[in-house]
């Protein structure tokens, strides 16, 4: 495709058409950013979003199969962009994370006030739930894109074909020509065939999710579990109004793992399982995620490892839209202006994998587990070291900071010295005194 046309001719002009495949957050964010930048340049574009799902449906059919946590950073970006979350979209506000490690609990509070985490539904709630949200995040965001000027087409895209002059989006019954096509379909959507392009989707890992009713717990806390059995790398319970979302990253995923995990976590068996799925999450960046008249955004291009996927959708959509309006829609333009952001995300994910690898080692070692618990619970005697370790965990859980910065903070000389100076005593110590979580 790139050899058949001069890249300098790839610019958007008045009346040009832009097709977006996928109406989740990445597609909606791209449409809104593109239309805003186009208006600033007095450029009139026709923007069409193709989305086959009905976000008003309950269960997996209308859901993005996501835990639905909005980080404080993403909430700030939404406000900066002029988007205010309606109160009915917000299911719960979590003001702390509770780390469960080796039968101990440590409550981690945000480093600054008003950094609470918001939980939302990405569809119309659990399949077997009695009560349903009046509006969900994806539906609301897609309506914002429509208000900004995008046209929504409810159709499943089968194929994207590239020619020197156009990019053709084919559904079951129609063929739509565009000057630019944006792939914003996440890794859990139906695969779209791309003819004339060498795009390769990201590698993925599988998670297990369920929504629970009758779950006993504080609806202001997210619980995170490490070091559990049954092949679970980590698990989290996220409050969502009257329900709770359970998300597990497991080496050998099976629906039976949910029950095993909850039993080990000490959750009474009188809860109700209302909706289950096995979503995929990206663990690498895509290959060839841009070309002449083509760019991928969100999960289809590059996303933060395990955390803040919606935040990644916002940033990649913003940068790709800025590139299309102010630089061009040739492969060379996306390579120069957009690809560096995706490479930074992929590079940071390398450090994320390393951090989670260290956590896995910690969870399998009693001595290292005791050492970490000591570092987290000695706020009175070593406040600096405890604050750094707690902040690192908060940022790992929420996605509020890069993995590289988290790792750098843990390599602070005072933290390293604390760990080294206490490792022998912790190795010989049979237990670490239980710490009752208190806010300080």
C-alpha positions, 0 to 999 in steps of 0.5 A: 500500500505504501509503495503505490502513492506519494506520502506527501499527498496524504492530507485531509481536506474539506469534505473528506470522510473518516471511518472509525471501526469500533465505538468503545472509548478509543473510537469515541475519543478519536472522533471527539479529538479529531472533530475538535482539531478539525474545527480549530483548522476550519476543516469540515469532515464527515466522521462515521463510527461503526459499532455493532454492539448495543451498549444497552444490553446486559451481560457480555453482549453489550459489555466491553468485558472490563473491570471498569475502573477509571483512574484519577488521571483519566478523570482529570483528562476527561475534565480537561477535555470538557467531559463531566461524568454524569452521577448515574454513570458512577457506580462506586468511588473507591478511596483506598486499596487493600492489599492481601498478602500472606494472610495480612492486610495493608490498606493503601490510601491515595497520595493526594486528596481527591485521587479516588478511583471511580468504577463504572459499567461498560455495558448495562450491568450483569446479565442476571442482575435485578437492578440495572444502571440507567446509563453506562460509560461506553453508551454515554461516551458514544453519545458524546461523540455523536453530539460532537458531530460523529455519525453512528452506524450500527453494523459489523465491519467485515473487512477493510480494503486499502487502495491508493485513493481510498480505504474501503470499509465493508459491512455485511451489506455495504461498502463505505469509502473513506480517506482515513480509516481508524481501527479502534476495535479492542482485542475482545471484538470480532476480528476485522480482516485488513486487505492490503495492509500488514497490521498484526494485533497485539498479543493477549493474556486471558482473564476471568471475570464475574459480577457478584451480588450479596457480596459482604464488603466495604463499597469504598475499597478495592481489594487486591490479592497476590500470592494465591493458589490455583494459578492466580497471578493476582485478583481484585474485587471492585465495588460497583454499587450493589454489586462487586466485580471480581477480576483474576489474572490466572495462568490456567484460567477456568471458571472454577478458579473464581469460586476457589479464589473467593474461598481462599479469600475468605468470602462467604458462599452466600454471594450470587454469581451474576455474570461471567466472562473470560476477556483478553487483555493486550500484553504487547503492542500491535505491529504495523499499527499505522499506514497510508490512510490507516491508524489503530488506537487504544487496545488495537495499537498499544495499551498500559499493561493490566491497568488504565486501558481507558486512559491509554485509549484517551492518549493514543486517540488524542495523539493519532487525531492530532497527527491526522489533522496537523501533519497528515495521514500518510504512514510517514506522518504516523511514524514520526508523530504517533508511533513514538507514543506507542513505543513509549507505552510498550517500553514502559510495559517492559518494566511493568512485566518486570515489576509483576514478575518481582511480585510473583517471586515475592508471593512465592517467598515467605521471607520476601513477603515478610520483608515487604510487609515490614516495609509497608507497616513501619510508618512510625519508625521508617515513614519515608521508606513506608511512604515510598513503598505504599505509593509504589503499590498505589500507582501499580494498582491504579495506573496513576504513574508509569511502571518505570517511575515506580521502579525508579522510586523503589530503587531509592537508596534509602529504600534499598538500604532498608530492605537490605538491612532488614532482610536477614532479620526477616528471614529468621523471623517466623511472622510479621505482626498483623497491621490494622489499617488506619488512615494517617 
